[in-house]
Amino acid sequence: MIAGGILLFVVSIELLTHGGLRFGGTVLDESGVVPLAFPLLAGPGAITSVILSFQTAGLVVTILSITIVILITFSVFYSTAPLYRILGRRGSFIITRVFAIMIAAIAVQYVVDGLKTI
């Protein structure tokens, strides 16, 4: 729980300071390049959240949560172009920063809960 919270906090700090994740340089014309959103969707933070949800809420709630997140993610990805037209570049940066603060709060709570159980 503590390690997952720390990893999630690092992700949130990257989003707050740089507006995105920096995983090395950009590689052009390479078929094995992973999209930038993939580490956030199925990275250590997401896996930690699923494990903790399973431990605290049970299997049914966890599967229901994953299903809801998949549907929301699909709808957001599907409507990216219209959302970006509405928000613009500055609005997108603001939304990124707000969600990064929320991710940081969740990460700190994971660390606090982990320290309480020790």
C-alpha atoms as an extended CHARMM CRD file, in Angstrom:
* protein
*
       118  EXT
         1         1  MET       CA              0.0000000000        0.0000000000        0.0000000000  PROA      1               0.0000000000
         2         2  ILE       CA              2.8290000000        2.3700000000        0.8720000000  PROA      2               0.0000000000
         3         3  ALA       CA              4.8220000000        1.5650000000       -2.2730000000  PROA      3               0.0000000000
         4         4  GLY       CA              1.7400000000        1.9540000000       -4.4810000000  PROA      4               0.0000000000
         5         5  GLY       CA              0.9670000000        5.2860000000       -2.8480000000  PROA      5               0.0000000000
         6         6  ILE       CA              4.5040000000        6.4940000000       -3.4540000000  PROA      6               0.0000000000
         7         7  LEU       CA              4.3620000000        5.4440000000       -7.1240000000  PROA      7               0.0000000000
         8         8  LEU       CA              1.0120000000        7.1520000000       -7.5540000000  PROA      8               0.0000000000
         9         9  PHE       CA              2.3800000000       10.2830000000       -5.8770000000  PROA      9               0.0000000000
        10        10  VAL       CA              5.3510000000       10.3410000000       -8.2770000000  PROA      10              0.0000000000
        11        11  VAL       CA              2.9140000000       10.1800000000      -11.2080000000  PROA      11              0.0000000000
        12        12  SER       CA              0.9210000000       13.0750000000       -9.7790000000  PROA      12              0.0000000000
        13        13  ILE       CA              4.0520000000       15.1890000000       -9.2600000000  PROA      13              0.0000000000
        14        14  GLU       CA              5.0700000000       14.5560000000      -12.8820000000  PROA      14              0.0000000000
        15        15  LEU       CA              1.6390000000       15.6810000000      -14.0430000000  PROA      15              0.0000000000
        16        16  LEU       CA              1.7580000000       18.7660000000      -11.8170000000  PROA      16              0.0000000000
        17        17  THR       CA              5.2480000000       19.8880000000      -12.7570000000  PROA      17              0.0000000000
        18        18  HSD       CA              5.4450000000       18.9090000000      -16.4270000000  PROA      18              0.0000000000
        19        19  GLY       CA              1.8310000000       18.5050000000      -17.5020000000  PROA      19              0.0000000000
        20        20  GLY       CA              2.5090000000       14.9470000000      -18.6360000000  PROA      20              0.0000000000
        21        21  LEU       CA              4.7220000000       11.9610000000      -18.0430000000  PROA      21              0.0000000000
        22        22  ARG       CA              8.2810000000       11.8730000000      -19.3140000000  PROA      22              0.0000000000
        23        23  PHE       CA              9.3410000000        8.3200000000      -20.1060000000  PROA      23              0.0000000000
        24        24  GLY       CA             12.5440000000        8.9070000000      -22.0150000000  PROA      24              0.0000000000
        25        25  GLY       CA             12.8260000000       10.6540000000      -25.3310000000  PROA      25              0.0000000000
        26        26  THR       CA             10.5330000000       10.3700000000      -28.2760000000  PROA      26              0.0000000000
        27        27  VAL       CA             11.2520000000        7.5510000000      -30.6700000000  PROA      27              0.0000000000
        28        28  LEU       CA             10.1620000000        7.9960000000      -34.2570000000  PROA      28              0.0000000000
        29        29  ASP       CA              9.3100000000        5.2150000000      -36.7160000000  PROA      29              0.0000000000
        30        30  GLU       CA              9.4160000000        2.4100000000      -34.1820000000  PROA      30              0.0000000000
        31        31  SER       CA              6.5380000000       -0.0410000000      -34.0180000000  PROA      31              0.0000000000
        32        32  GLY       CA              7.0330000000       -0.9220000000      -30.3520000000  PROA      32              0.0000000000
        33        33  VAL       CA              6.3490000000        2.5520000000      -28.9880000000  PROA      33              0.0000000000
        34        34  VAL       CA              3.8030000000        2.5230000000      -26.1790000000  PROA      34              0.0000000000
        35        35  PRO       CA              1.2920000000        5.3750000000      -26.0610000000  PROA      35              0.0000000000
        36        36  LEU       CA              1.7800000000        7.8150000000      -23.2110000000  PROA      36              0.0000000000
        37        37  ALA       CA             -1.6440000000        7.1380000000      -21.6830000000  PROA      37              0.0000000000
        38        38  PHE       CA             -0.9740000000        3.4100000000      -21.2910000000  PROA      38              0.0000000000
        39        39  PRO       CA              1.1830000000        3.6840000000      -18.1300000000  PROA      39              0.0000000000
        40        40  LEU       CA             -1.5860000000        5.6570000000      -16.4380000000  PROA      40              0.0000000000
        41        41  LEU       CA             -4.3500000000        3.2770000000      -17.4860000000  PROA      41              0.0000000000
        42        42  ALA       CA             -2.6140000000        0.0140000000      -16.6180000000  PROA      42              0.0000000000
        43        43  GLY       CA              0.4660000000        1.1530000000      -14.7390000000  PROA      43              0.0000000000
        44        44  PRO       CA              1.4710000000        0.7490000000      -11.1070000000  PROA      44              0.0000000000
        45        45  GLY       CA             -1.0740000000        3.2850000000       -9.8560000000  PROA      45              0.0000000000
        46        46  ALA       CA             -4.0000000000        1.5900000000      -11.5580000000  PROA      46              0.0000000000
        47        47  ILE       CA             -2.8830000000       -1.8750000000      -10.4930000000  PROA      47              0.0000000000
        48        48  THR       CA             -2.4180000000       -0.6980000000       -6.8980000000  PROA      48              0.0000000000
        49        49  SER       CA             -5.8760000000        0.8670000000       -6.9180000000  PROA      49              0.0000000000
        50        50  VAL       CA             -7.4480000000       -2.3850000000       -8.1260000000  PROA      50              0.0000000000
        51        51  ILE       CA             -5.6060000000       -4.4570000000       -5.5270000000  PROA      51              0.0000000000
        52        52  LEU       CA             -6.5810000000       -2.1050000000       -2.7140000000  PROA      52              0.0000000000
        53        53  SER       CA            -10.1830000000       -1.9750000000       -3.9170000000  PROA      53              0.0000000000
        54        54  PHE       CA            -10.3010000000       -5.7640000000       -3.9580000000  PROA      54              0.0000000000
        55        55  GLN       CA             -8.8830000000       -5.9610000000       -0.4320000000  PROA      55              0.0000000000
        56        56  THR       CA            -11.2120000000       -3.3470000000        1.0280000000  PROA      56              0.0000000000
        57        57  ALA       CA            -14.4610000000       -3.6680000000       -0.9650000000  PROA      57              0.0000000000
        58        58  GLY       CA            -14.4620000000       -7.1810000000       -2.4220000000  PROA      58              0.0000000000
        59        59  LEU       CA            -14.6030000000       -8.7460000000       -5.8660000000  PROA      59              0.0000000000
        60        60  VAL       CA            -18.0400000000       -7.5680000000       -7.0170000000  PROA      60              0.0000000000
        61        61  VAL       CA            -17.3820000000       -3.9030000000       -6.2310000000  PROA      61              0.0000000000
        62        62  THR       CA            -13.9320000000       -4.0950000000       -7.8240000000  PROA      62              0.0000000000
        63        63  ILE       CA            -15.2480000000       -5.6120000000      -11.0670000000  PROA      63              0.0000000000
        64        64  LEU       CA            -18.0710000000       -3.0710000000      -11.1470000000  PROA      64              0.0000000000
        65        65  SER       CA            -15.5620000000       -0.2520000000      -10.5970000000  PROA      65              0.0000000000
        66        66  ILE       CA            -13.2870000000       -1.5140000000      -13.3640000000  PROA      66              0.0000000000
        67        67  THR       CA            -16.2570000000       -1.7610000000      -15.7370000000  PROA      67              0.0000000000
        68        68  ILE       CA            -17.3510000000        1.7870000000      -14.9570000000  PROA      68              0.0000000000
        69        69  VAL       CA            -13.8160000000        3.1050000000      -15.4330000000  PROA      69              0.0000000000
        70        70  ILE       CA            -13.5030000000        1.3000000000      -18.7770000000  PROA      70              0.0000000000
        71        71  LEU       CA            -16.7710000000        2.8340000000      -19.9870000000  PROA      71              0.0000000000
        72        72  ILE       CA            -15.7820000000        6.3300000000      -18.8280000000  PROA      72              0.0000000000
        73        73  THR       CA            -12.3320000000        5.9690000000      -20.3790000000  PROA      73              0.0000000000
        74        74  PHE       CA            -13.7980000000        4.8410000000      -23.6970000000  PROA      74              0.0000000000
        75        75  SER       CA            -16.2370000000        7.7540000000      -23.7490000000  PROA      75              0.0000000000
        76        76  VAL       CA            -13.4890000000       10.2620000000      -22.9180000000  PROA      76              0.0000000000
        77        77  PHE       CA            -11.1580000000        8.8440000000      -25.5810000000  PROA      77              0.0000000000
        78        78  TYR       CA            -14.0050000000        8.8310000000      -28.0900000000  PROA      78              0.0000000000
        79        79  SER       CA            -14.8380000000       12.4750000000      -27.4000000000  PROA      79              0.0000000000
        80        80  THR       CA            -11.2660000000       13.7920000000      -27.1540000000  PROA      80              0.0000000000
        81        81  ALA       CA            -11.4000000000       16.0150000000      -30.2370000000  PROA      81              0.0000000000
        82        82  PRO       CA            -14.6320000000       17.8050000000      -29.2830000000  PROA      82              0.0000000000
        83        83  LEU       CA            -13.4640000000       18.1860000000      -25.6750000000  PROA      83              0.0000000000
        84        84  TYR       CA            -10.1470000000       19.6520000000      -26.7760000000  PROA      84              0.0000000000
        85        85  ARG       CA            -11.9550000000       22.1040000000      -29.0650000000  PROA      85              0.0000000000
        86        86  ILE       CA            -14.0970000000       23.2120000000      -26.1290000000  PROA      86              0.0000000000
        87        87  LEU       CA            -11.3180000000       23.3690000000      -23.5260000000  PROA      87              0.0000000000
        88        88  GLY       CA             -8.4190000000       24.4620000000      -25.6980000000  PROA      88              0.0000000000
        89        89  ARG       CA             -4.7830000000       24.0610000000      -24.7420000000  PROA      89              0.0000000000
        90        90  ARG       CA             -4.9580000000       26.1490000000      -21.5780000000  PROA      90              0.0000000000
        91        91  GLY       CA             -8.1280000000       24.4460000000      -20.3570000000  PROA      91              0.0000000000
        92        92  SER       CA             -6.5380000000       21.0400000000      -20.9250000000  PROA      92              0.0000000000
        93        93  PHE       CA             -3.5390000000       22.0340000000      -18.8230000000  PROA      93              0.0000000000
        94        94  ILE       CA             -5.8380000000       23.2360000000      -16.0440000000  PROA      94              0.0000000000
        95        95  ILE       CA             -7.8220000000       19.9820000000      -16.0600000000  PROA      95              0.0000000000
        96        96  THR       CA             -4.5670000000       17.9960000000      -15.9810000000  PROA      96              0.0000000000
        97        97  ARG       CA             -3.3310000000       19.9260000000      -12.9640000000  PROA      97              0.0000000000
        98        98  VAL       CA             -6.6340000000       19.5540000000      -11.0810000000  PROA      98              0.0000000000
        99        99  PHE       CA             -6.7030000000       15.8030000000      -11.6070000000  PROA      99              0.0000000000
       100       100  ALA       CA             -3.0220000000       15.5680000000      -10.6470000000  PROA      100             0.0000000000
       101       101  ILE       CA             -3.8670000000       17.1530000000       -7.2890000000  PROA      101             0.0000000000
       102       102  MET       CA             -6.6710000000       14.6370000000       -6.8170000000  PROA      102             0.0000000000
       103       103  ILE       CA             -4.2860000000       11.7800000000       -7.6560000000  PROA      103             0.0000000000
       104       104  ALA       CA             -1.7700000000       13.1660000000       -5.1450000000  PROA      104             0.0000000000
       105       105  ALA       CA             -4.4410000000       13.2220000000       -2.4310000000  PROA      105             0.0000000000
       106       106  ILE       CA             -5.3600000000        9.5980000000       -3.1370000000  PROA      106             0.0000000000
       107       107  ALA       CA             -1.6780000000        8.6320000000       -3.0880000000  PROA      107             0.0000000000
       108       108  VAL       CA             -1.1030000000       10.2980000000        0.2820000000  PROA      108             0.0000000000
       109       109  GLN       CA             -4.1450000000        8.5000000000        1.6790000000  PROA      109             0.0000000000
       110       110  TYR       CA             -2.7170000000        5.1770000000        0.4740000000  PROA      110             0.0000000000
       111       111  VAL       CA              0.5690000000        5.8850000000        2.2670000000  PROA      111             0.0000000000
       112       112  VAL       CA             -1.2180000000        6.9740000000        5.4660000000  PROA      112             0.0000000000
       113       113  ASP       CA             -3.4210000000        3.8710000000        5.4290000000  PROA      113             0.0000000000
       114       114  GLY       CA             -0.3830000000        1.6950000000        4.8040000000  PROA      114             0.0000000000
       115       115  LEU       CA              1.4760000000        3.2600000000        7.7260000000  PROA      115             0.0000000000
       116       116  LYS       CA             -1.5610000000        2.7410000000        9.9800000000  PROA      116             0.0000000000
       117       117  THR       CA             -1.6550000000       -0.9800000000        9.1850000000  PROA      117             0.0000000000
       118       118  ILE       CA              2.0410000000       -1.3880000000        9.9960000000  PROA      118             0.0000000000
